[in-house]
């Protein structure tokens, strides 16, 4: 089988709890009047909305997909925003999503229920003079073909829809894209195809390298979430099976390379939204922002979880200004918006958001090294002259930690990197997990919910998992046999591994691991502590409620060498804490 050939299996059948009010196949045009409600759980429409339902669109290879278009009533030509994912074009009001938002503490009464899951709400956008297109991509639900997941081929399909929309009689010729998660990832691929009618994109937290971000992060198979994700790939034919592909292709090859967008070809204006805390999307969103070729690109780093952030009115209004500038050509001063707006978390109720900067990390952040000292269990600013080591037993889920107590207010902002000199006793490989945590002056680890619901139910759900819902610090991981760096992509701050070969460890061999951690923005006051934890297991647990944790393949003991000729260290940017 050629290495770049996707693996297909039958798609999942439709289920009742995923069906919404308009999920039936009913081609035609209707007007939903102002005041219309999908159900009492949702917002009444503020304006009349024309719904063109189950419109057939033919792709370049003759396959037909079906889309819903929701647009303002009247004869004015308007721009259109596309929400591309296989999650069902008419299912944003389905019971499963109402229940999910309820669990998170989100009030669905601020939404119309006409949006695709994770997509723009037509009630808001039609009221501001935009149309919204919700497609069922190739293979999804009633659309023809097989479901293709995150590839150039899917980008070509998205390109074809954009070009079809751009010439509709109701469209002003400008198309934008918006949405989070799958709806963000698909935007990278579409924009790289450079459809002429695409005027701007707004990817809101989305992976950008399926191998490195999802199925094999750090070269360690991590398949519980992809297995769960697969159940959302519903259709009448086949679906691409990412889990089977990960099992058949454990190394980076042409299959996985085809699932990396050609970022240099993304040249349209871009409004990119990221966070430090998204267990699925954080590294990929920052990577996409860094690598895209667009000269007109903005990054906003928020302090919550993607869904509450996406639907918050102030953030919708901010995105409206961006789209007004590039989809309506309104001279509204958007270009004066800071190119980066980042958050600084303190995990004690005093987060700062929308801190302006020209880049990330900000230009005044100073690259700093903190050296691990196994003798004292501390992080220090000078490399220990005496060699030492610390070890843990992987069978008992052991770990070692190193602590730095700050003497004056400080911020850690940027891309942390752990350089560890390691050895395994009892195996020829090791899965290493690292965590960067904030402790208060008494040594208590500080954490912070990312969603509105912070009650007993959410406390229980996030105690040992559901990492996407509660921030517990930055993390990274690496399988030692996959440690080889891709020198063409790596920088001093951000190591990028090739993942194209396996280099096992010999008995007694000490090797260097360069491990990238999630980007960070963290404030510490005098007396508070920064702790680096090194472990043989992922202490954060599964990504979402009900997800299993990643399984490490470890045996024996892991030894971390410090000082002397093995100066293990944490590298991170710091800046003096602002008092204002």
C-alpha positions as CSV (number, residue, x, y, z in Angstrom):
1,X,0.0,0.0,0.0
2,X,1.5,3.4,-0.9
3,X,2.4,5.4,2.1
4,X,0.2,8.3,1.1
5,X,-3.0,6.3,0.6
6,X,-5.6,7.1,3.3
7,X,-7.4,4.2,5.1
8,X,-11.2,4.2,4.8
9,X,-13.8,2.4,6.8
10,X,-17.6,2.7,6.9
11,X,-18.9,6.0,8.2
12,X,-20.9,6.1,11.4
13,X,-24.8,6.1,11.1
14,X,-26.8,9.1,12.1
15,X,-28.2,9.1,15.6
16,X,-31.3,10.8,17.1
17,X,-29.5,12.9,19.6
18,X,-27.4,14.6,16.9
19,X,-30.4,15.7,14.9
20,X,-31.6,19.3,15.0
21,X,-34.8,21.0,14.0
22,X,-33.7,21.4,10.3
23,X,-31.8,18.1,9.9
24,X,-34.2,16.6,7.4
25,X,-33.4,16.7,3.7
26,X,-35.8,19.5,2.5
27,X,-34.3,21.4,-0.5
28,X,-35.9,24.9,-0.9
29,X,-36.0,28.5,0.3
30,X,-37.9,29.7,3.3
31,X,-37.8,32.9,5.4
32,X,-37.4,32.6,9.1
33,X,-39.1,35.7,10.5
34,X,-37.7,38.0,13.2
35,X,-38.8,36.5,16.6
36,X,-38.5,32.9,15.3
37,X,-37.1,30.5,17.9
38,X,-35.6,27.0,17.2
39,X,-36.8,26.2,20.8
40,X,-37.2,28.0,24.1
41,X,-33.6,27.1,24.9
42,X,-32.4,29.5,22.1
43,X,-32.5,33.2,21.2
44,X,-35.3,34.6,19.1
45,X,-34.0,35.8,15.7
46,X,-33.4,39.6,15.7
47,X,-34.0,39.9,11.9
48,X,-35.7,38.0,9.1
49,X,-33.3,35.3,7.7
50,X,-33.6,33.7,4.3
51,X,-32.7,30.0,4.6
52,X,-31.7,28.2,1.4
53,X,-31.6,24.6,2.5
54,X,-29.9,21.6,1.0
55,X,-28.5,23.4,-2.0
56,X,-26.5,21.1,-4.3
57,X,-22.9,22.2,-5.1
58,X,-20.8,20.2,-7.6
59,X,-17.1,19.9,-6.9
60,X,-14.3,19.7,-9.5
61,X,-14.5,15.9,-9.7
62,X,-18.3,15.8,-10.1
63,X,-19.1,14.9,-6.5
64,X,-22.2,16.7,-5.1
65,X,-22.2,18.1,-1.6
66,X,-25.1,19.9,0.1
67,X,-25.0,23.2,1.9
68,X,-27.3,25.5,3.8
69,X,-27.1,29.2,3.2
70,X,-28.6,31.6,5.8
71,X,-28.6,35.3,4.7
72,X,-30.3,38.6,5.4
73,X,-33.6,39.2,3.6
74,X,-33.6,41.9,0.9
75,X,-31.8,42.5,-2.3
76,X,-28.5,43.8,-1.0
77,X,-25.4,41.8,-2.0
78,X,-23.5,40.6,1.1
79,X,-20.3,38.8,1.9
80,X,-20.6,35.2,3.2
81,X,-18.8,33.4,6.0
82,X,-18.2,29.6,5.6
83,X,-18.1,27.1,8.5
84,X,-16.5,23.9,7.1
85,X,-16.7,20.7,9.1
86,X,-18.4,17.3,8.8
87,X,-20.4,17.8,12.1
88,X,-23.7,18.4,10.4
89,X,-24.8,21.6,8.7
90,X,-28.2,21.9,10.5
91,X,-27.4,20.4,13.9
92,X,-26.2,23.2,16.2
93,X,-29.4,22.9,18.2
94,X,-29.2,19.1,18.6
95,X,-29.7,17.7,22.1
96,X,-26.1,16.5,22.4
97,X,-24.8,20.1,21.9
98,X,-27.4,21.6,24.2
99,X,-26.3,19.2,26.9
100,X,-22.6,19.8,26.3
101,X,-22.9,23.6,26.5
102,X,-25.1,23.1,29.6
103,X,-22.3,21.1,31.2
104,X,-19.8,23.9,30.6
105,X,-22.1,26.5,32.0
106,X,-22.8,28.2,28.7
107,X,-26.2,29.9,28.2
108,X,-27.6,28.7,24.9
109,X,-30.3,31.5,25.1
110,X,-27.6,33.9,23.8
111,X,-27.4,31.8,20.6
112,X,-30.0,31.2,17.9
113,X,-29.3,27.4,17.4
114,X,-29.0,28.0,13.7
115,X,-25.2,27.8,13.8
116,X,-23.2,24.7,13.0
117,X,-21.5,23.3,16.1
118,X,-18.4,25.5,16.7
119,X,-19.4,27.8,13.9
120,X,-20.7,31.4,13.5
121,X,-24.2,32.2,14.6
122,X,-26.4,33.3,11.6
123,X,-28.5,35.4,14.0
124,X,-25.6,37.7,14.8
125,X,-24.0,37.7,11.4
126,X,-27.2,38.2,9.3
127,X,-28.1,41.1,11.6
128,X,-24.8,42.7,10.6
129,X,-25.2,42.2,6.9
130,X,-23.4,38.8,6.3
131,X,-24.6,35.5,5.0
132,X,-23.4,32.2,6.6
133,X,-22.9,29.0,4.7
134,X,-23.0,25.7,6.5
135,X,-21.8,22.8,4.3
136,X,-21.9,19.1,4.7
137,X,-18.5,18.3,3.1
138,X,-17.8,15.3,0.9
139,X,-19.2,12.2,2.5
140,X,-20.8,13.9,5.5
141,X,-24.5,13.0,6.1
142,X,-26.2,13.3,2.7
143,X,-23.3,14.6,0.6
144,X,-21.8,12.2,-1.9
145,X,-18.3,10.6,-1.7
146,X,-16.2,9.5,1.3
147,X,-15.3,11.7,4.3
148,X,-11.7,13.0,3.9
149,X,-10.1,14.4,7.0
150,X,-7.6,17.3,7.0
151,X,-5.7,17.1,3.8
152,X,-4.9,19.1,0.7
153,X,-7.8,17.2,-1.0
154,X,-10.2,18.6,1.6
155,X,-8.7,22.0,1.0
156,X,-9.5,21.6,-2.7
157,X,-13.1,20.8,-1.9
158,X,-13.3,23.9,0.4
159,X,-11.8,26.0,-2.4
160,X,-14.5,24.9,-4.8
161,X,-17.3,25.8,-2.4
162,X,-15.7,29.2,-1.8
163,X,-15.6,29.9,-5.6
164,X,-19.2,28.7,-6.0
165,X,-20.3,31.1,-3.2
166,X,-18.3,34.0,-4.6
167,X,-20.4,34.2,-7.8
168,X,-23.9,33.8,-6.3
169,X,-26.2,36.6,-7.2
170,X,-26.7,37.5,-3.5
171,X,-23.0,37.6,-2.8
172,X,-20.8,40.7,-3.0
173,X,-17.9,38.5,-4.3
174,X,-16.1,38.3,-1.0
175,X,-15.9,35.1,1.1
176,X,-14.6,34.7,4.7
177,X,-14.1,31.6,6.9
178,X,-14.7,31.3,10.6
179,X,-15.1,28.7,13.4
180,X,-13.1,26.8,15.9
181,X,-11.5,23.3,16.1
182,X,-12.2,21.4,12.9
183,X,-13.7,24.6,11.5
184,X,-10.3,26.3,12.1
185,X,-8.1,23.5,10.8
186,X,-10.0,23.3,7.6
187,X,-9.3,27.1,7.0
188,X,-5.6,26.5,6.9
189,X,-6.0,24.0,4.1
190,X,-8.5,26.1,2.2
191,X,-6.5,29.3,2.4
192,X,-3.4,27.4,1.1
193,X,-5.3,26.7,-2.1
194,X,-5.7,30.4,-2.6
195,X,-9.3,30.6,-3.9
196,X,-9.6,34.0,-5.6
197,X,-12.9,34.9,-3.8
198,X,-11.4,34.2,-0.3
199,X,-10.9,37.6,1.3
200,X,-10.0,36.7,4.9
201,X,-9.9,33.9,7.4
202,X,-10.5,33.6,11.2
203,X,-9.1,30.3,12.5
204,X,-10.1,30.0,16.2
205,X,-8.0,27.4,17.9
206,X,-7.1,24.7,15.4
207,X,-4.4,22.1,15.0
208,X,-2.0,22.5,12.1
209,X,-0.1,19.2,11.9
210,X,-2.2,16.2,12.6
211,X,0.7,13.9,13.4
212,X,2.4,16.2,15.8
213,X,-0.7,17.8,17.4
214,X,-3.2,14.9,17.6
215,X,-2.3,11.2,16.9
216,X,1.4,11.1,17.8
217,X,2.3,14.1,19.9
218,X,5.9,13.8,20.9
219,X,6.2,10.6,18.9
220,X,3.9,8.9,21.5
221,X,0.6,7.4,20.2
222,X,-2.3,9.2,21.7
223,X,-5.5,7.7,20.2
224,X,-8.3,8.0,22.8
225,X,-9.5,11.4,21.5
226,X,-9.2,10.5,17.8
227,X,-11.3,7.4,18.5
228,X,-14.0,9.6,20.1
229,X,-13.7,12.1,17.3
230,X,-14.3,9.5,14.7
231,X,-17.9,8.9,15.9
232,X,-18.7,12.4,14.6
233,X,-17.9,11.4,11.0
234,X,-21.4,10.4,10.0
235,X,-22.4,9.6,6.4
236,X,-23.8,7.1,3.9
237,X,-20.5,5.9,2.6
238,X,-16.9,5.7,4.1
239,X,-14.8,7.8,6.4
240,X,-11.1,8.2,6.7
241,X,-9.8,6.4,9.8
242,X,-7.1,8.4,11.6
243,X,-6.6,5.8,14.2
244,X,-5.9,3.0,11.7
245,X,-3.6,5.4,9.9
246,X,-1.7,6.2,13.1
247,X,-1.3,2.5,13.8
248,X,-0.2,1.7,10.2
249,X,2.1,4.8,9.9
250,X,3.8,5.4,13.2
251,X,6.5,7.5,11.6
252,X,6.2,10.8,9.8
253,X,5.8,10.0,6.1
254,X,4.0,11.3,3.0
255,X,0.6,10.5,4.4
256,X,1.1,12.8,7.4
257,X,3.0,15.4,5.4
258,X,-0.2,15.7,3.2
259,X,-2.0,16.7,6.4
260,X,0.3,19.7,7.0
261,X,-1.0,22.8,5.3
262,X,1.3,24.7,3.0
263,X,1.4,27.7,5.3
264,X,3.6,29.8,3.0
265,X,0.8,29.9,0.5
266,X,-1.6,31.4,3.0
267,X,-1.5,35.1,2.1
268,X,-5.0,36.5,2.9
269,X,-5.6,38.6,6.0
270,X,-6.0,36.4,9.1
271,X,-7.5,36.8,12.5
272,X,-6.0,34.0,14.6
273,X,-7.2,33.1,18.1
274,X,-5.2,30.9,20.5
275,X,-5.0,30.0,24.2
276,X,-2.3,28.5,26.5
277,X,-4.7,25.8,27.8
278,X,-6.2,23.9,24.9
279,X,-4.9,20.3,25.2
280,X,-5.7,19.7,21.5
281,X,-5.1,22.9,19.6
282,X,-2.7,25.2,21.4
283,X,0.6,24.2,19.8
284,X,-0.9,24.0,16.3
285,X,-2.6,27.4,16.5
286,X,0.6,29.1,17.5
287,X,2.5,27.2,14.7
288,X,-0.1,28.2,12.1
289,X,0.1,31.9,13.1
290,X,4.0,31.8,13.0
291,X,4.3,30.0,9.7
292,X,1.6,31.5,7.5
293,X,2.7,33.8,4.8
294,X,0.1,36.5,5.4
295,X,1.6,40.0,6.0
296,X,-1.8,41.1,7.5
297,X,-2.2,38.7,10.4
298,X,-3.3,39.2,14.0
299,X,-3.1,37.0,17.0
300,X,-5.3,37.2,20.1
301,X,-4.4,34.9,23.0
302,X,-7.4,34.5,25.4
303,X,-7.6,33.0,28.9
304,X,-10.6,30.7,28.7
305,X,-11.8,27.8,26.5
306,X,-12.6,28.1,22.8
307,X,-16.3,27.8,22.9
308,X,-17.1,30.5,25.6
309,X,-14.5,32.7,24.0
310,X,-15.9,32.3,20.4
311,X,-19.5,33.2,21.3
312,X,-18.7,36.0,23.7
313,X,-20.3,39.2,22.3
314,X,-17.2,41.4,22.7
315,X,-15.2,38.9,20.7
316,X,-17.8,38.6,18.0
317,X,-17.8,42.4,17.8
318,X,-14.0,42.3,17.4
319,X,-14.2,39.8,14.6
320,X,-16.9,41.9,13.0
321,X,-14.5,44.8,12.7
322,X,-12.0,42.5,11.0
323,X,-14.5,41.1,8.6
324,X,-16.0,44.6,7.9
325,X,-12.5,45.7,6.9
326,X,-11.7,42.9,4.5
327,X,-15.1,41.6,3.4
328,X,-16.9,44.9,3.1
329,X,-13.9,47.2,2.5
330,X,-15.0,49.5,5.3
331,X,-12.2,51.8,6.4
332,X,-12.7,51.3,10.1
333,X,-9.1,51.6,11.4
334,X,-8.7,47.8,11.9
335,X,-5.1,48.0,10.8
336,X,-4.2,49.9,14.0
337,X,-5.2,46.8,16.1
338,X,-2.1,45.5,17.8
339,X,-0.7,42.5,15.8
340,X,-0.6,40.5,19.0
341,X,-2.9,40.7,22.1
342,X,-1.9,38.2,24.7
343,X,-3.0,37.1,28.1
344,X,-1.0,36.8,31.3
345,X,-2.5,34.4,33.7
346,X,-2.0,34.5,37.5
347,X,-4.4,31.7,38.4
348,X,-5.6,33.7,41.3
349,X,-8.4,35.8,39.7
350,X,-6.2,38.6,38.3
351,X,-5.6,37.5,34.7
352,X,-4.7,40.3,32.3
353,X,-6.1,40.0,28.8
354,X,-5.5,41.8,25.5
355,X,-2.0,42.9,26.4
356,X,-0.7,44.6,23.2
357,X,2.5,43.6,21.5
358,X,4.1,43.5,18.1
359,X,5.2,39.8,18.4
360,X,5.0,36.8,20.7
361,X,6.9,36.6,22.9
362,X,7.0,40.4,23.3
363,X,10.2,42.0,22.3
364,X,11.2,43.0,25.9
365,X,11.0,39.4,27.1
366,X,14.4,38.0,27.9
367,X,15.4,34.4,27.2
368,X,16.4,32.9,30.5
369,X,17.7,29.5,31.5
370,X,17.0,27.7,34.8
371,X,19.2,24.7,35.4
372,X,18.0,21.6,37.1
373,X,19.8,20.7,40.3
374,X,19.1,17.1,41.4
375,X,21.0,17.6,44.7
376,X,18.6,20.2,45.9
377,X,15.5,19.6,43.8
378,X,15.6,23.2,42.6
379,X,15.8,25.3,39.5
380,X,18.8,27.7,39.6
381,X,20.2,30.4,37.3
382,X,23.8,28.9,37.1
383,X,24.6,25.4,35.9
384,X,25.7,23.2,38.8
385,X,29.3,22.3,38.6
386,X,28.7,19.0,40.4
387,X,27.1,16.3,38.4
388,X,24.1,14.6,40.0
389,X,21.0,12.7,39.1
390,X,17.4,12.1,40.1
391,X,15.3,9.1,39.2
392,X,11.8,7.7,39.3
393,X,10.2,4.3,38.9
394,X,7.8,4.3,35.9
395,X,5.9,1.3,37.3
396,X,4.6,3.4,40.2
397,X,3.9,6.5,38.2
398,X,6.7,8.3,39.9
399,X,8.1,11.7,39.0
400,X,10.8,14.2,40.0
401,X,10.4,17.9,40.4
402,X,12.5,21.0,40.5
403,X,11.4,24.3,42.0
404,X,12.3,28.0,41.6
405,X,11.0,30.5,44.2
406,X,10.8,34.0,42.8
407,X,12.2,37.0,44.7
408,X,10.4,39.7,42.8
409,X,7.3,39.8,40.6
410,X,8.0,38.2,37.2
411,X,6.2,37.0,34.1
412,X,7.1,33.9,32.1
413,X,5.9,34.6,28.5
414,X,6.7,32.7,25.4
415,X,7.7,29.2,24.3
416,X,9.2,27.0,27.1
417,X,11.7,24.3,26.2
418,X,13.1,21.6,28.5
419,X,16.5,20.2,27.6
420,X,17.0,17.0,29.6
421,X,19.9,14.6,29.7
422,X,18.3,11.3,30.4
423,X,19.0,7.6,30.8
424,X,16.8,4.5,31.1
425,X,17.4,1.6,33.5
426,X,15.5,-1.4,32.4
427,X,14.4,-0.5,28.9
428,X,15.7,0.7,25.5
429,X,13.2,3.6,25.3
430,X,11.4,6.1,27.4
431,X,8.3,8.2,27.2
432,X,9.0,11.4,29.0
433,X,6.4,14.0,30.1
434,X,7.2,17.4,31.5
435,X,5.0,19.9,33.2
436,X,5.4,23.5,34.2
437,X,3.3,24.6,37.2
438,X,2.7,27.6,39.4
439,X,2.7,27.1,43.2
440,X,1.7,29.7,45.7
441,X,4.1,30.7,48.5
442,X,3.0,27.7,50.6
443,X,3.7,25.2,47.8
444,X,0.1,24.6,46.8
445,X,-0.3,24.1,43.0
446,X,-2.6,26.7,41.4
447,X,-5.2,25.8,38.8
448,X,-7.9,27.6,36.9
449,X,-11.2,26.7,35.2
450,X,-11.5,27.6,31.6
451,X,-15.4,27.4,31.5
452,X,-18.2,29.2,33.3
453,X,-19.3,26.1,35.3
454,X,-17.0,25.8,38.3
455,X,-19.4,23.9,40.5
456,X,-19.1,20.4,42.1
457,X,-19.8,18.6,38.9
458,X,-17.0,20.3,37.0
459,X,-14.7,19.9,40.0
460,X,-15.2,16.2,39.8
461,X,-14.9,16.0,36.0
462,X,-11.6,17.8,36.0
463,X,-10.0,16.3,39.0
464,X,-8.0,13.7,37.1
465,X,-8.8,14.5,33.4
466,X,-10.9,16.7,31.1
467,X,-7.7,18.8,30.8
468,X,-9.2,21.1,28.2
469,X,-11.6,22.5,30.8
470,X,-9.2,23.4,33.6
471,X,-5.7,24.9,33.2
472,X,-3.0,23.3,35.4
473,X,0.1,24.6,33.6
474,X,2.1,24.1,30.5
475,X,3.1,20.6,29.4
476,X,5.2,18.7,26.8
477,X,6.2,15.2,25.9
478,X,8.7,13.2,23.9
479,X,9.6,9.5,23.2
480,X,13.3,9.3,23.5
481,X,13.8,7.1,20.5
482,X,12.1,9.9,18.4
483,X,14.4,12.6,19.7
484,X,16.1,13.5,16.4
485,X,15.6,17.2,15.5
486,X,14.5,18.5,12.1
487,X,17.2,21.1,11.8
488,X,15.4,22.8,8.9
489,X,12.5,23.7,11.1
490,X,13.9,23.9,14.6
491,X,14.9,27.1,16.3
492,X,16.7,27.7,19.5
493,X,13.4,28.4,21.2
494,X,11.2,25.8,19.5
495,X,12.6,22.3,18.8
496,X,10.9,20.4,16.0
497,X,11.4,16.7,15.7
498,X,11.6,14.8,12.4
499,X,9.7,11.7,13.7
500,X,11.0,9.9,10.7
501,X,13.3,7.3,12.4
502,X,13.6,5.3,15.6
503,X,16.8,5.5,17.6
504,X,16.7,3.2,20.6
505,X,18.8,3.8,23.7
506,X,21.7,1.5,24.6
507,X,22.3,0.3,28.2
508,X,23.9,3.1,30.2
509,X,23.6,5.6,27.3
510,X,22.8,9.2,28.3
511,X,21.0,11.1,25.6
512,X,19.8,14.7,25.2
513,X,16.1,15.4,24.8
514,X,14.8,18.8,23.6
515,X,11.1,19.0,24.6
516,X,8.8,21.8,23.6
517,X,6.1,22.8,26.0
518,X,2.9,24.7,25.4
519,X,3.3,28.4,25.0
520,X,2.8,30.2,28.3
521,X,1.9,33.6,29.8
522,X,2.1,33.3,33.6
523,X,2.6,35.9,36.4
524,X,4.3,35.1,39.7
525,X,4.5,37.4,42.7
526,X,7.3,37.5,45.3
527,X,7.6,34.2,47.1
528,X,5.5,32.2,44.6
529,X,7.1,29.2,42.9
530,X,7.6,27.8,39.4
531,X,7.8,24.0,39.4
532,X,9.1,21.7,36.6
533,X,7.9,18.1,36.9
534,X,9.4,15.3,34.9
535,X,7.4,12.0,34.8
536,X,6.8,8.8,33.0
537,X,3.1,9.4,32.6
538,X,0.7,12.2,31.6
539,X,-0.5,13.6,34.9
540,X,-3.2,15.8,33.3
541,X,-5.3,12.8,32.2
542,X,-7.6,12.7,29.2
543,X,-8.5,15.6,27.0
544,X,-12.3,15.7,27.4
545,X,-14.7,14.3,29.9
546,X,-14.9,10.5,29.4
547,X,-11.6,10.3,27.4
548,X,-9.0,7.9,28.5
549,X,-5.5,9.1,29.2
550,X,-2.6,8.6,26.8
551,X,-0.8,5.3,27.7
552,X,3.0,5.5,28.1
553,X,5.1,2.6,27.1
554,X,7.6,2.6,30.0
555,X,9.5,0.0,32.0
556,X,12.1,0.3,34.7
557,X,13.6,3.6,36.0
558,X,14.1,7.0,34.3
559,X,17.2,8.8,35.3
560,X,17.5,12.6,34.9
561,X,21.1,13.9,34.9
562,X,21.9,17.4,36.0
563,X,25.0,19.6,36.4
564,X,28.6,18.9,35.2
565,X,28.6,17.8,31.6
566,X,24.9,17.2,31.5
567,X,23.4,20.6,32.2
568,X,19.7,19.8,32.0
569,X,17.7,23.1,31.9
570,X,14.5,24.9,31.3
571,X,14.7,27.7,28.8
572,X,11.9,30.3,28.9
573,X,11.4,34.0,28.3
574,X,10.9,36.3,31.3
575,X,10.0,39.9,31.8
576,X,9.7,42.0,34.9
577,X,6.2,42.1,36.3
578,X,4.3,45.3,35.5
579,X,2.9,47.0,38.5
580,X,0.2,48.8,36.4
